[in-house]
Every structure is written in structure tokens, then in C-alpha cells.
Amino acid sequence: MKLTFLGATHEVTGSCFLLEACGKQILIDCGMEQGKDIYENQEIPIPSADIDAVLLTHAHMDHSGMLPKLYAEGFRGEIHTTGATTALCDIMLQDSAHIQMFEAEWKNRKRMRTGEEPFVPIYTMEDALAVMKCFVSHDYNERIVLFDGIEIRLIDVGHLLGSASIEVWITEEDVTKKIVFSGDIGNVNQPLIKDPQYIQEADYVVMESTYGDRSHGAEPDYIGELSNIIQTTFDRGGNVIIPSFAIGRTQILLYFLRKIKQDRLVTGHGDFKVYVDSPLAVEATEIFNKNIAGYFDKESMELIKKGINPISFSGLKTAVTADHSKAINFDEDCKVIISASGMCDAGRIRHHLKHNLWRSESTVLFVGYQSVGTLGRIILDGAPMVKLFGEEVQVNAEIRKLEGMSGHADREGLLRWITAYKKKPDKVFVVHGDENVIDLFTESLNKEHGINAIAPFNGAIYDLKLNELVDEGKLIEIQGKKESKKTVSTAFERLVSAGKRLMVVIQHNEGGTNKDLAKFMGQINSLCDKWDR
């Protein structure tokens, strides 16, 4: 009964934990490292084919993004999550595979000219499609027997449509321990989705700490501020350009814009147009519309009962094809354009910035965090000039930000979540935060709230039965620019993974009849004779 910390320790992304209990090996999340990485994630210490199941908290790539790679390496177990998370992963993992394959094609054109070995994407579209066969969907609050001695339950954590904290009960030799994985804890009073639900008892808790050092402050008047920005921009003849994350943030903006239109808070510009220019955002919005029951909050459900779609309205237009996207900038009417990516580092938003940044009558409105070094952060920090598609573009547009918009709980929200436990857990493991934030929040839990908390390192192993750390792990800094070192052929990698899976299958057949085992052995030897070179 032990827990190994593989990712998101002293960093925000790459969430991954290995739980070993009752003879089973279970991953909780299998996330991709994103943005600027400081520390190397610990490799999963067992073959992917040996993993019996994955428990997935939500669809964001830093929690789900490496699942296709896991499948490519031989994993064939079940991935347990909510129905909405399953639907979102279906589009997000395909989008991730598309981006990786496009990037590999671009890099390999250059490598061919220089004679370098080809760059191989982490996984392919084939992997992204295949791993979806492993998903098993559950409702919130449904207690599920996962294996003999292991039960789980998904609790709404209010971060994203379908997001969950995961309760796990483990019973070995008449000893039962309960461990809770918080996932990403949501901010309160977000449109559409419910507030985080609180859990009241656990022996161990693994909790995130993304905003453990700050407060979002008083809830802003988003609708009033957004109305004012649109009104002022349209009055001077400009467009409002909003770089937005395709899933979650875009749908919240549509909720606000529907309310603005319904209450006629922008005047003098008729039924103004709102463009959503992102194929992923369009698909995600359709998923939001289909996953209402059990996920939407009370206010949204009341609108639906009245026949009102909370995230749709007249004047809403979507652009899926590249031609549709290009046509937006030939529309001379004042308009709102919501486009990805949210940090302006890729995607269609860059075209809209090229057409609008130089216009003093337009506004670029940021509605999410901008990482250091991204184009969005550079613009927000006041750069007078930026480069887009090889061309220098002067920044004359008004640059604004909607403060406080976050899907993550702030320090107060995190404390509300962890202090809701009636009895203090034996141990709280603080993860998923920048190094200084994790250390500050862990210290606060210990000194100010009397909660026994530690911030584990990569590779740390904790014995849940004995309640002790058996391996402290360590932080290994990434040296230089991080890039995939894989240059061997994808086909050979898949062959190696298939070989590892074959060994697992052989072990699973221990105890079979002599006749069946002899037949299996003959098939393997026949295959070896054919391919032995």
C-alpha cells in the first residue's frame, strides 16, 4: 500500500501519481508537462502494460495529456473518469496529437536539409483515437468497486466541466485506508458549473496548491466591465479581440456575452456579432451543451428549463475552416472575436492580432494567466512592437485584462477545501504549484492550521499502511532547452512496447493449462523464427 509521486511536485504541470495496493498498480492522472519546466518528471517505474487502471481527475492536458503515450507503450487497462471528462478528452487528445504531428513535420523538413535524425512526436493521432477505447465513464457520487479491496468515488470539484476529486478506499489484511486526490480545486461562483464539493474524512490527501500564495480578491463585476470595454471599443469603431483558452474560459465568456445581449448593456450597435474562431472551442461548446444534467449549476439549469441556452445567443458565429477564419478580418462591422490560443503563442489568434494590434480603435482583452515569455505576456507587459509571421507590428490597440478570472481556487478557497475535513488527515501531500508557492502553502498548513503536511519531491515513495516516507525522491533540474531526445523510428518504438506487453500477457497466463500454454509458446516461437535476423 504505497504511493509514488511522479509529476507536479514543486511544479504546476505534469500531474501523475502511482498507487500500488491489493496487488494492483493504478495511475492517478497522466499529465503532460507544459510551459517552462524546471524539474524533470520521474519516469513511471513500471512498464505501461503493467498498469491496471488510471483514475483521471479532469481533461486538461497537464492531467490527461500523456494517456495516448501510455497506450502506445502497451497500457490496456481502464481509465475511470466522468462522462464529461471522457467527451472533452476525445477532442483534446486528438488536438494534442495533431499539434505534435504538425510540429514534427515542420521540424523534420529542416532536419532533412541538415542530415539530422528525424524528430518523433510523443504520440500520434492513432494513439489518441485508440486510447479512448479504454475510457469508462461514471457519475458523480457513485461508489465503484474498482478491484477486490479497492473502491473509488468521484466528487465534483468545480474546476472544469466534469472535473473531480477522487476518493479511494483501500483494504489490505483488514486494514482500510482512505486517500483523496483533490485534482484541481475550482474557484467559487463560476458560471455554468457548480462550486467545489467538500469531503469530510480521509487518512491521506494529495492536494493542489496552484494559487496557494494569493487571493483573487472580491468578486469582480465581469459583466459590467466586459460591457464597458465592448461599448467603448465599438464607439470608436474598433474590434474586441479576446485570446481565450478553448475549453472552459471560452464558454464562460459566451455566458457573459449572452447576459450582456439579453440585458442590452451595449447600446447603439444593434445585435453585434461575436465570433468564436477555434475548431476546438466550437467542439468543446457542443460538449458543454450536451453535458448539462449533473454538471451545470442551479442558475444555468433554471435558464435551460425556460428554454434559454446559457451559452448561445443571436449574433453568435463560429469559424471552423481556415477560410471562415480569414473572412472574419474582412468583415468591417465592429465585432468581438474570441480565438485560441489563450497565451497567443500559436493558433488563429495571431492572425487577428496582426489585423488589430496596430489599430488604436481596437482592444485586446486578456482573460487568463499569461506565462512569462509568451506573446500574450509580452503584449500585456507593454511591448511597443511585436513580431507576427515575420513582420513587426506596432502595438497601438488598447490592452486590457479582466482581473480575477480563474478556474482555480485561491489561497482562501484551498484552505476552505482542506479545513472542511472533520478530522485532520494523517498526512497532506502538497503538489501542483510553483516551488515557492508549494513551500509557503505547506508551511502555512503546518504552522497556522495544525495540519501535518509535506511537499514531496519527484520519485518520493510513501507507505500508506505504515504512514512513513520510505524514499524522499529528489528534484533534478532540466539542463538547457528541453526537447524530445527520441529520434528512433516510431515503428521500432511500438515494437519494443509490444514486446513489453507480451511479457505482461505471459505473466497473466501463469497457472493456465499445459495445453493452452504449449499452444501459446508455439505461437511465440513461430513468430520468433520468422523474424529472427
C-alpha positions in Angstrom: 0.0 0.0 0.0 2.3 2.8 -1.2 2.1 6.0 -3.2 4.8 7.2 -5.6 4.9 10.9 -6.7 5.9 11.1 -10.4 4.9 14.6 -11.5 3.7 18.0 -10.5 5.9 18.1 -7.4 7.3 21.6 -6.9 5.8 22.4 -10.4 2.4 23.1 -11.7 2.1 20.7 -14.6 2.6 17.0 -15.4 0.4 15.6 -12.7 1.0 11.8 -12.2 0.9 9.5 -9.2 1.3 5.8 -8.9 -0.8 3.9 -6.3 0.2 0.3 -5.5 -2.3 -1.7 -3.4 -4.0 -5.1 -3.3 -1.7 -6.4 -6.0 -2.8 -3.6 -8.4 -0.9 -0.7 -9.9 -3.0 2.4 -10.6 -2.1 5.8 -12.0 -3.9 8.9 -10.8 -3.7 11.3 -13.8 -1.1 11.0 -16.6 -0.4 14.6 -17.4 1.9 16.4 -19.9 4.4 19.0 -18.7 3.6 22.4 -20.2 5.2 25.8 -20.3 8.6 26.4 -18.7 9.7 23.2 -17.0 12.3 23.4 -14.2 12.5 19.9 -13.0 12.4 16.5 -14.7 9.4 14.3 -14.0 10.1 10.9 -12.6 9.6 8.2 -15.2 6.8 5.7 -14.4 8.8 3.0 -12.7 6.9 0.0 -14.2 6.1 -0.9 -17.8 2.9 0.8 -19.1 1.5 -2.7 -19.8 1.7 -3.5 -16.1 -0.6 -0.6 -15.1 -4.0 -2.0 -14.2 -6.1 1.2 -14.3 -5.9 5.0 -14.5 -8.1 7.4 -12.4 -8.4 10.7 -14.2 -9.4 13.9 -12.4 -10.2 16.1 -15.5 -9.5 16.7 -19.1 -6.8 19.5 -19.0 -3.6 18.4 -20.8 -1.4 18.7 -17.7 -3.6 15.9 -16.2 -4.5 13.8 -19.2 -2.1 14.7 -22.0 0.2 11.6 -21.8 -2.5 9.0 -21.9 -2.0 8.2 -25.6 1.7 7.7 -25.0 0.7 5.3 -22.2 -1.5 3.4 -24.6 1.3 3.3 -27.3 3.6 1.8 -24.7 1.2 -1.1 -24.0 -1.4 0.1 -21.5 -4.7 -1.7 -22.0 -6.5 -1.1 -18.6 -9.5 1.1 -18.0 -9.4 4.8 -17.5 -12.1 5.9 -15.0 -13.5 9.4 -15.0 -16.7 11.3 -15.5 -18.7 11.3 -18.8 -18.0 15.0 -19.5 -14.2 14.4 -19.0 -14.4 11.5 -21.4 -16.1 13.7 -24.0 -13.6 16.5 -23.6 -10.6 14.2 -23.7 -11.8 12.8 -27.0 -11.3 16.2 -28.7 -8.4 17.5 -26.6 -6.2 14.4 -27.1 -6.8 14.5 -30.8 -6.0 18.2 -30.9 -2.7 17.5 -29.0 -1.8 14.7 -31.4 -2.5 16.9 -34.4 -0.2 19.7 -33.0 2.6 17.2 -32.3 2.4 15.7 -35.7 2.3 19.1 -37.4 5.3 20.2 -35.3 7.2 17.0 -36.2 6.6 17.5 -39.9 7.8 21.1 -39.7 11.0 20.2 -37.7 11.7 17.3 -40.0 11.7 19.4 -43.1 14.6 21.3 -41.5 16.3 18.2 -40.2 16.3 16.5 -43.6 18.2 19.5 -45.1 20.8 19.3 -42.3 21.0 15.5 -42.3 19.8 15.2 -38.7 17.8 12.2 -37.4 14.1 12.7 -37.7 12.1 14.2 -34.8 9.4 11.8 -33.5 6.2 13.1 -31.8 5.4 11.9 -28.3 2.3 10.1 -29.8 0.2 10.0 -33.0 -3.4 10.5 -33.9 -3.8 6.7 -34.0 -2.7 6.6 -30.3 -5.1 9.4 -29.4 -8.0 7.7 -31.0 -7.2 4.2 -29.7 -6.8 5.3 -26.0 -10.4 6.5 -25.9 -11.5 2.8 -26.1 -10.1 2.5 -22.5 -12.3 5.2 -21.0 -15.1 4.2 -18.6 -17.5 7.0 -17.5 -19.1 7.4 -14.1 -21.5 9.8 -12.5 -20.5 12.0 -9.6 -21.0 10.4 -6.1 -21.2 6.8 -7.5 -19.2 4.5 -5.3 -17.4 2.0 -7.6 -15.7 -1.3 -6.8 -12.6 -1.0 -8.9 -10.8 -4.2 -7.8 -11.1 -6.5 -4.8 -10.1 -4.3 -1.9 -10.2 -1.0 -3.8 -13.2 1.3 -4.2 -13.4 4.8 -5.7 -15.8 7.8 -5.9 -15.7 10.9 -8.0 -16.7 14.2 -6.3 -17.5 17.4 -8.2 -14.5 19.8 -7.6 -15.9 22.8 -9.7 -12.8 23.4 -11.8 -13.9 22.4 -15.3 -16.9 20.6 -16.8 -16.6 17.1 -15.4 -13.7 17.8 -13.1 -13.5 15.6 -10.0 -11.7 15.0 -6.7 -11.2 11.2 -6.4 -11.8 9.3 -3.1 -10.0 5.9 -2.9 -10.6 3.3 -0.2 -8.0 0.5 0.1 -8.4 -2.6 2.3 -5.4 -4.9 2.8 -5.2 -7.5 5.5 -8.2 -6.0 7.4 -6.5 -2.5 7.3 -8.5 0.2 5.4 -7.1 3.5 4.4 -8.7 6.3 2.5 -6.8 8.6 0.2 -8.2 11.6 -1.6 -6.7 13.2 -4.7 -8.0 16.7 -5.0 -7.4 17.3 -8.7 -7.6 21.0 -9.5 -9.8 22.7 -6.9 -12.2 25.1 -8.6 -12.9 28.8 -7.9 -16.3 29.6 -6.4 -19.2 31.4 -8.3 -18.0 30.4 -11.7 -20.8 30.4 -14.4 -22.2 27.2 -15.7 -20.5 24.7 -13.3 -21.1 24.0 -9.6 -18.9 25.2 -6.7 -16.4 22.7 -5.3 -18.0 20.0 -3.2 -16.2 19.3 0.1 -15.1 16.0 1.5 -15.1 15.4 5.3 -12.9 12.5 6.0 -9.7 10.9 4.8 -6.5 9.4 6.1 -4.3 10.9 3.4 -4.9 13.8 1.0 -3.0 14.8 -2.1 -3.9 18.4 -2.9 -3.0 21.1 -5.4 -1.6 24.5 -4.4 -1.6 26.5 -7.7 -2.7 29.8 -6.1 -1.7 28.9 -2.5 0.1 32.2 -2.1 -2.5 34.7 -3.3 -6.1 35.9 -3.2 -8.4 36.6 -6.1 -9.9 39.4 -4.1 -13.5 40.5 -4.1 -15.5 39.0 -7.0 -15.3 41.5 -9.9 -18.3 42.6 -11.9 -17.2 40.8 -15.0 -20.4 41.5 -17.0 -20.2 45.2 -16.2 -16.5 45.5 -17.0 -16.9 43.5 -20.2 -19.9 45.6 -21.3 -17.9 48.8 -20.8 -14.9 47.5 -22.8 -17.2 46.5 -25.7 -19.1 49.7 -25.6 -16.0 51.9 -25.6 -14.3 49.9 -28.3 -17.3 49.8 -30.6 -18.0 53.5 -30.1 -14.6 54.3 -31.6 -15.0 51.9 -34.4 -12.8 49.0 -33.3 -12.9 45.3 -32.6 -12.6 43.5 -29.3 -10.0 40.7 -29.6 -10.0 38.1 -26.8 -7.3 35.4 -26.7 -9.0 32.6 -24.8 -8.5 29.0 -23.8 -10.8 26.9 -25.9 -12.2 24.8 -23.1 -13.8 26.4 -20.1 -12.8 30.0 -20.5 -14.5 30.4 -23.9 -17.8 29.0 -22.6 -17.7 31.3 -19.6 -17.3 34.3 -21.9 -20.2 33.2 -24.0 -22.3 33.1 -20.8 -21.3 36.7 -20.0 -22.0 37.8 -23.6 -25.4 36.2 -23.6 -26.3 38.1 -20.5 -24.9 41.4 -21.9 -27.0 40.9 -25.0 -30.1 39.9 -23.1 -30.0 43.0 -20.9 -28.9 45.3 -23.7 -25.9 46.5 -21.8 -24.2 47.6 -25.1 -26.2 50.2 -26.9 -26.0 51.8 -30.4 -24.5 48.8 -32.1 -27.6 46.6 -32.7 -27.2 42.8 -32.5 -23.4 42.9 -32.6 -21.5 39.9 -33.9 -19.5 37.6 -31.7 -17.1 35.2 -33.5 -15.7 32.0 -31.9 -12.7 31.3 -34.1 -11.3 28.0 -32.8 -12.4 24.5 -34.0 -11.5 23.1 -30.6 -13.6 25.8 -28.8 -16.5 25.1 -31.1 -16.4 21.3 -30.4 -16.0 22.0 -26.7 -19.0 24.3 -26.7 -21.1 21.5 -28.2 -19.9 19.1 -25.5 -20.9 21.7 -22.8 -24.4 21.8 -24.5 -24.7 18.0 -24.4 -23.5 17.6 -20.8 -26.0 19.5 -18.8 -27.6 17.2 -16.4 -25.4 16.6 -13.3 -22.8 19.2 -14.3 -24.5 22.6 -14.7 -25.2 24.8 -11.7 -28.7 25.7 -10.4 -28.8 29.1 -12.2 -27.9 27.6 -15.6 -30.4 24.8 -15.2 -33.1 27.3 -14.4 -32.3 29.1 -17.7 -32.5 25.7 -19.6 -35.9 25.0 -18.1 -37.1 28.3 -19.5 -35.8 27.2 -23.0 -32.7 29.5 -22.8 -29.3 28.2 -23.8 -26.9 29.7 -21.3 -24.0 29.9 -23.9 -25.8 30.7 -27.1 -27.4 33.9 -28.5 -28.3 35.7 -31.7 -25.3 37.2 -33.5 -23.0 34.3 -32.4 -21.0 32.9 -35.3 -18.4 30.1 -35.4 -15.4 29.7 -37.7 -14.2 26.1 -38.2 -12.4 26.2 -41.5 -9.3 28.3 -42.3 -11.3 30.2 -45.0 -14.0 31.1 -42.4 -11.3 32.4 -40.1 -9.7 34.6 -42.7 -13.1 36.0 -43.7 -13.6 37.4 -40.2 -11.0 40.1 -40.8 -12.8 41.3 -44.0 -15.9 41.9 -42.0 -15.9 45.7 -41.5 -18.5 45.7 -38.7 -17.5 46.1 -35.1 -17.3 42.7 -33.5 -16.0 40.5 -30.7 -13.5 37.8 -31.7 -12.7 35.0 -29.3 -9.9 32.9 -30.5 -7.2 30.5 -29.3 -4.5 30.1 -28.1 -5.1 31.8 -24.8 -1.5 32.9 -24.5 -1.1 33.9 -28.2 1.8 31.6 -28.8 0.0 29.7 -31.6 -3.2 29.3 -33.4 -5.6 31.7 -35.2 -5.5 34.4 -32.6 -2.1 35.5 -34.1 -3.9 36.4 -37.4 -6.4 38.5 -35.5 -3.7 40.3 -33.6 -1.9 41.0 -36.8 -5.0 42.7 -38.2 -5.9 44.6 -35.0 -2.9 45.3 -32.8 -1.9 48.3 -34.9 -5.4 49.8 -34.8 -5.7 52.3 -31.9 -9.5 51.9 -32.1 -9.4 48.2 -31.2 -8.9 46.5 -27.8 -7.1 43.3 -27.0 -8.6 41.8 -23.8 -6.8 39.1 -21.8 -9.0 36.8 -19.7 -6.5 34.3 -18.4 -3.0 33.9 -17.0 -0.1 34.7 -19.4 3.1 32.8 -18.8 6.4 34.6 -18.8 7.9 34.6 -22.3 4.6 34.0 -24.2 3.4 36.6 -26.7 0.4 37.3 -24.5 2.7 38.2 -21.6 4.9 40.4 -23.8 1.9 42.3 -25.0 0.4 42.6 -21.6 3.7 43.9 -20.2 3.6 46.8 -22.6 5.8 45.9 -25.6 5.5 48.7 -28.2 6.2 46.3 -31.0 5.8 42.6 -31.6 6.7 40.2 -34.4 3.9 38.2 -36.1 4.6 36.0 -39.1 8.0 37.6 -39.6 6.5 41.1 -39.6 7.0 43.8 -37.0 3.6 45.0 -35.8 3.2 48.2 -33.7 1.0 47.9 -30.6 -1.5 50.8 -30.8 -4.6 48.9 -29.6 -5.8 49.3 -26.1 -4.6 46.4 -23.9 -6.9 45.3 -21.1 -7.2 42.4 -18.7 -10.2 41.0 -16.8 -8.7 40.6 -13.4 -9.6 37.6 -11.2 -10.8 35.3 -13.9 -9.5 31.9 -12.8 -10.8 28.3 -12.8 -8.5 27.6 -9.7 -9.3 28.3 -6.1 -7.2 31.0 -4.5 -5.5 30.6 -1.1 -8.8 31.1 0.8 -10.5 28.6 -1.4 -7.8 26.0 -0.9 -8.0 26.5 2.8 -11.8 26.1 2.8 -11.4 22.8 0.9 -8.8 21.3 3.2 -10.2 22.6 6.5 -13.7 21.1 5.6 -12.3 17.7 6.9 -13.9 17.0 10.2 -10.8 15.2 11.4 -7.4 16.3 10.2 -5.9 13.8 7.8 -2.8 11.9 9.0 -0.9 13.5 6.1 -1.5 16.0 3.4 0.8 15.9 0.4 1.0 19.4 -1.3 1.6 19.3 -5.1 0.8 21.1 -8.3 2.3 24.5 -7.6 5.4 26.5 -8.2 8.2 25.6 -5.9 8.0 28.8 -3.7 4.2 28.5 -3.6 4.2 24.9 -2.5 6.7 25.6 0.2 4.8 28.6 1.5 1.4 26.8 1.5 2.9 23.7 3.1 4.4 25.8 5.9 1.1 27.6 6.4 -0.8 24.3 6.7 1.6 23.1 9.4 2.2 26.2 11.4 -1.1 28.1 11.1 -3.6 25.3 10.8 -2.0 22.4 12.6 -2.3 20.1 9.5 0.5 17.6 9.1 1.6 18.5 5.5 4.7 17.8 3.4 5.7 18.8 -0.1 7.1 15.6 -1.8 9.9 15.5 -4.4 9.8 13.7 -7.7 10.2 9.9 -7.1 9.2 10.1 -3.4 7.5 7.0 -2.1 5.1 6.9 0.9 4.0 3.8 2.7 0.3 4.4 3.4 0.0 1.5 5.8 2.9 2.4 8.0 2.4 6.2 7.5 6.0 6.9 6.7 8.2 8.2 3.8 10.4 5.3 2.5 12.1 7.3 -0.3 12.5 11.1 -0.2 12.9 11.3 -4.0 14.8 14.3 -5.5 14.5 17.3 -7.8 16.5 17.1 -11.0 16.8 20.4 -12.8 16.4 20.3 -16.6 19.6 21.3 -18.2 19.3 23.6 -21.3 16.4 23.6 -23.7 14.1 20.6 -23.2 13.2 18.7 -26.3 12.3 15.1 -27.1 15.5 13.1 -27.4 13.7 10.4 -29.4 15.0 10.0 -33.0 14.5 6.3 -33.5 11.7 5.2 -35.7 8.1 5.2 -34.4 7.6 1.7 -35.7 10.6 0.3 -33.7 9.4 2.0 -30.5 6.0 0.4 -31.0 7.6 -2.9 -31.5 9.5 -2.6 -28.2 6.3 -1.6 -26.4 4.6 -4.6 -28.0 7.4 -6.8 -26.6 6.9 -5.4 -23.1 3.2 -6.0 -23.4 3.8 -9.6 -24.5 5.8 -10.3 -21.3 2.9 -9.0 -19.2 0.5 -11.2 -21.1 2.8 -14.2 -20.5 2.8 -13.4 -16.7 -1.0 -13.1 -16.7 -1.2 -16.7 -18.1 0.6 -18.2 -15.2 -1.5 -21.1 -13.9 -3.1 -21.9 -17.3 -3.5 -25.4 -18.6 -0.5 -27.1 -20.1 -2.3 -27.4 -23.4 -3.0 -23.7 -23.7 0.4 -22.7 -22.5 2.1 -25.0 -25.0 0.0 -23.6 -27.8 0.9 -20.0 -26.7 4.6 -20.9 -26.6 4.4 -22.5 -30.1 2.9 -19.2 -31.5 5.6 -17.1 -29.9 8.4 -19.4 -31.1 6.9 -19.5 -34.6 6.8 -15.7 -34.6 10.4 -15.5 -33.4 11.6 -18.0 -36.1 10.0 -15.8 -38.7 11.6 -12.5 -37.6 14.9 -13.7 -36.1 17.6 -12.0 -38.1 
